[in-house]
Amino acid sequence: MQKTSCLILAAGIIVLFTASLVFAAPHPMEPLPKVVSAPAGGVPSDAISLFDGTNMSEWTTTDGKPSNWKVTGGEMIVNKGAIVSKRTFGDIQLHLEFATPAPPTGEGQDRGNSGVYFNGLYEVQVLDSYNSKTYINGQCGAIYENFPPLVNVSRAPGQWQTYDVIFHAPKFNSQGNIMQKANLTVLHNGVLI
């Protein structure tokens, strides 16, 4: 079915156009999406919290021993060595809050260097990149040594920063061949980088 309509633009010009009307099949009504509450500034109701500000119970060292990182004033403080979540994840949306040391010491990769690994392979760099130079794919927010951030939105040392990372794990067929590559989307301090 064809229908001719007119559109009046702000300048008083009349434009005629033809629009085709297409009648689509009815949309399915089920299954409905799960209802999740997401209070402003709060944690979504379906989130898994890996740190509640009181203990390191969700974390171990890379060799399975209890984490030696400290909890002080509701904050997790790095104390040498890597830690690993006890839970394993495939596809995940991760919210992380961090602050690099203040006052800063060192230059480049020596300024608050850390990282968040997905599947033990893909690292999102944590680094003090505020007024500090290093190689482009090693800056804060880089997919380390693979992709530099599109922009630098790093805050000054000691200021809290956020990562919101959406990770789609790689998919393999029954023969172990990759069918879909891993994909990371990183928002640093609310900016797509």
Disulfide bonds with the S-S distance in Angstrom:
none
